[in-house]
Amino acid sequence: YVALVDQDSCFFEVIRTTGEAQHAGAGRAGGGSLAAQMPGQVMQVLVAEGDTVEEGQPLMILEAMKMEIRVSAPVSSRVTRLFVAQGDTVERGQQLAEVSPA
């Protein structure tokens, strides 16, 4: 793809991933760590360490660039560790939580 901005051109490639590829680290083993996709602030933590969660269940809500981002469980699992709390500021790639097979 090519984007033209103020007579400058930028080239970029778009890569489409499948749901399986997006959760490769956590989904295959049935557990893993969850990381922030972009810098933001933790608005709400919806689970506690030791909680059992279902696949797709929201674990926490982040706010980034005035958007609400739900961080959900990749598979049915148990929350083994939370690395952030409500109000914390997070960086892209920062580990938010760790889950293990239920």
N, C-alpha and C positions, 0 to 999 in steps of 0.2 A: 504494500500500500504506500501511497505517496501523499503527504500533506503539504499544501502550499500555504505559507503564512508570511505576509508582508514580502512577497517575492522571494522568500527563502524556501527551499524545499527540504523536507525531512522524510527519510525512508524508514519504514518500520515493518516488522513482520508480526502477524497475529497468529498465535498458536492456540488451537482449540484442544482442550483436554476433556477426557471423559470423567464421569463421576468417580470411577475406580481409580484413575490416575491422580485425581485431586486428593484422595484419602489414602494414597499408597502406603505411607508410613504407619498410619494408625489402623487402617482398615484390615490389612492383611494379617497383622499379628493380633488384632482384636484390642489393641490399646496403643498408647503412645502419648506424645505431647502435642499440645495445641499452641500455636504461635499467632501473634498479632499479624494481620495482613498489611496493616498500615499504621502509622503513628496516630495516637488518639488518647482518649481518656476513658477509664472504666466507669461507666455510669451505674451499673448494677451487677452484682454477683448473685446468681439465682440458685446456686447449690453450695453445699459445704463438703469438706473432705469426708470421705466415707460414704457419701450418697451414691445410690445406684441410679443410673440414668439410662434411658432408652435411646436408640439411634435417632438422631435429629432433634432431641430435646435441647432447648436453649440452656447454656451453662452460664453465660454472662452477656451483657450488652455493652458495647463500646460505642463511643461517639468519635467520629473522625470527619473533618471537613463538613460539619453540620449534617452528617449522615449517621443513622443508627445502624450499627453492625451487630448482628446476633452471632455469637460464637456457639455452635451446636456440637453435640456429641457425635463423633463420626460413626460410632457403633454402640450397641448396648454394652455398657461397661460400668465400672465403679470409679468415682473420682478419688484418686489416691493423693493428689497434692494440688493446692492452689498457690500460685506464685504472686497473685495480685489481689488487691482489695478495692472496694468502691472508692472512687476519687483518685486512684493512682493514674499517672501518665505512663503510657507504654510506647515503645519504639517498634518499628517494623521488625518482625522476626523475633521479638521478645517472647519467651515462653510464658504462657498464661496459666495453663493447668496441665496436669498429667492424669491420664486415665489408664485403667488396666481391665482386662476381661472380667466380666461380672461373675 
